[in-house]
Amino acid sequence: MLLDIRKIFASYDKPAIQEHQIDLSSESFIGYAVQKPVALKLTFSLDGSVLELRANMHFTVDTECARCLDEIHREFDIEKIYFIREDEWQNDELEIELTRNGQLDLSEFVYSEIVLEVPSVIVCSETCEGLCPVCGRRKPCSCRHETSDGTDPRLSILKQLLN
C-alpha cells in the first residue's frame, strides 16, 4: 500500500489520522514471525512547509525463548515521529524512504521499523534459567550435574581470591 506524501502537502487543510492493517505474515524475519496484521496509525500535521508524520504501530512477535526454547508471543508498541519538508521529499538522506513520486510504501516502512525495534534475543522472562546442558530439560532439573558445584578443582585458588 502506498501513501502519497505529495498529495498530503497539496491537499492539507487540518490534521489527519489514517489507520491501516499491514499484513506481514508472508515476510521473512530472522528468528521470529509476525503472523497477525500490524495495526498502524498515522497522524499528519503540517506546520508551514514541514509535515509531521507520527506513526504508531502495535504488533505481536511469535518466536521461541532464546534460553528455554518455549514458544512465546511478545507484543510491541512503537511510536516514531518523522519530519518531512515539502522541498525535501526527493532527498535521498530523508529518514524514511520515499519513491521518486513522493510515495511511502507502508508495508516496507512497517517492515523496516519492526526489524530495527525487535531485539535479536527474546526471552520468556528475565528469570528464565534455560535448559540444562547435561539432560536437556528446563532448569532447575534433578540431574546430578545441576546439584554439584561445577567448579574445576584446578581453579579453586581463584575462588579463594573472590572470598
Secondary structure in CASP SS format (residue, H / E / C, confidence):
PFRMAT SS
TARGET T0000
AUTHOR 0000-0000-0000
METHOD secondary structure of the structure
MODEL  1
M C 1.00
L E 1.00
L E 1.00
D E 1.00
I H 1.00
R H 1.00
K H 1.00
I H 1.00
F H 1.00
A H 1.00
S H 1.00
Y C 1.00
D C 1.00
K C 1.00
P C 1.00
A E 1.00
I E 1.00
Q E 1.00
E E 1.00
H E 1.00
Q E 1.00
I E 1.00
D C 1.00
L C 1.00
S C 1.00
S C 1.00
E C 1.00
S C 1.00
F C 1.00
I C 1.00
G C 1.00
Y C 1.00
A E 1.00
V C 1.00
Q C 1.00
K C 1.00
P C 1.00
V E 1.00
A E 1.00
L E 1.00
K E 1.00
L E 1.00
T E 1.00
F E 1.00
S E 1.00
L E 1.00
D E 1.00
G C 1.00
S C 1.00
V E 1.00
L E 1.00
E E 1.00
L E 1.00
R E 1.00
A E 1.00
N E 1.00
M E 1.00
H E 1.00
F E 1.00
T E 1.00
V E 1.00
D E 1.00
T E 1.00
E E 1.00
C C 1.00
A C 1.00
R C 1.00
C C 1.00
L C 1.00
D C 1.00
E E 1.00
I E 1.00
H E 1.00
R E 1.00
E E 1.00
F E 1.00
D E 1.00
I E 1.00
E E 1.00
K E 1.00
I E 1.00
Y E 1.00
F E 1.00
I E 1.00
R E 1.00
E H 1.00
D H 1.00
E H 1.00
W C 1.00
Q C 1.00
N C 1.00
D C 1.00
E C 1.00
L C 1.00
E C 1.00
I C 1.00
E C 1.00
L C 1.00
T C 1.00
R C 1.00
N C 1.00
G C 1.00
Q E 1.00
L E 1.00
D E 1.00
L H 1.00
S H 1.00
E H 1.00
F H 1.00
V H 1.00
Y H 1.00
S H 1.00
E H 1.00
I H 1.00
V H 1.00
L H 1.00
E H 1.00
V C 1.00
P C 1.00
S C 1.00
V C 1.00
I C 1.00
V C 1.00
C C 1.00
S C 1.00
E C 1.00
T C 1.00
C C 1.00
E C 1.00
G C 1.00
L E 1.00
C C 1.00
P C 1.00
V C 1.00
C C 1.00
G C 1.00
R C 1.00
R E 1.00
K C 1.00
P C 1.00
C C 1.00
S C 1.00
C C 1.00
R H 1.00
H H 1.00
E H 1.00
T H 1.00
S C 1.00
D C 1.00
G C 1.00
T C 1.00
D C 1.00
P H 1.00
R H 1.00
L H 1.00
S H 1.00
I H 1.00
L H 1.00
K H 1.00
Q H 1.00
L H 1.00
L H 1.00
N C 1.00
END
